[in-house]
Amino acid sequence: MNDFFDLENIIVPLAYSDVFISRDKWIRHLLKISDLPQKNNCIYLYNVNQLVDYISEKYLKIGVNY
């Protein structure tokens, strides 16, 4: 019943975040069929493991010799 408001509410976090995470399949579908993440320069991730991978690749320097 509340799925109607998902698209309306999802615009806010996409506008103010670098990364958006949601395991909800309806939201994943909405983001795949729309270009909302690209318009807002936001990366959509489906689970926490993807977030860990993203942070590791982008912000952590793994394997750097000191």
C-alpha atoms as one frame of an Amber mdcrd trajectory, in Angstrom:
protein
   0.000   0.000   0.000   2.823   2.442   0.811   4.756   1.663  -2.378   3.020
   4.600  -4.031   5.025   7.036  -1.875   8.415   5.338  -2.351   9.304   7.251
  -5.504   8.234  10.525  -3.930  10.292   9.943  -0.762  13.365   8.442  -2.382
  14.281  11.687  -4.114  15.454  13.296  -0.850  18.230  10.856   0.119  19.407
  10.614  -3.483  19.793  14.380  -3.641  21.906  14.648  -0.480  23.955  11.418
  -0.451  26.883   9.963  -2.297  25.631   6.430  -1.666  22.126   5.062  -1.177
  21.559   1.535   0.185  18.274  -0.326   0.146  17.479  -4.025   0.073  13.876
  -3.325  -0.904  13.211  -4.919  -4.292  10.589  -2.343  -5.270  13.030   0.511
  -4.670  15.719  -1.373  -6.598  13.268  -1.704  -9.483  12.380   2.001  -9.349
  16.027   3.010  -9.413  16.806   0.674 -12.312  14.006   2.003 -14.501  14.676
   5.639 -13.658  17.791   7.747 -13.942  17.465   9.256 -10.461  20.830   8.013
  -9.120  22.684   9.270 -12.200  20.963  12.657 -12.121  22.020  13.118  -8.501
  25.529  11.624  -8.802  24.534   9.015  -6.257  25.556   5.380  -6.247  22.864
   2.831  -5.471  23.911  -0.275  -3.542  21.734  -3.247  -2.650  23.390  -4.509
   0.535  25.995  -3.768   3.196  28.592  -6.002   1.538  28.487  -3.788  -1.520
  28.995  -0.775   0.753  32.059  -2.356   2.361  33.493  -3.090  -1.083  32.768
   0.465  -2.235  34.408   2.030   0.811  37.399  -0.299   0.557  37.987   0.529
  -3.092  37.365   4.249  -2.842  38.683   5.314   0.558  40.936   2.647   2.074
  44.453   2.133   0.864  44.814  -1.599   1.045  48.222  -3.078   0.307  50.164
   0.186   0.554  53.756  -0.230   1.787  54.781   2.247   4.477
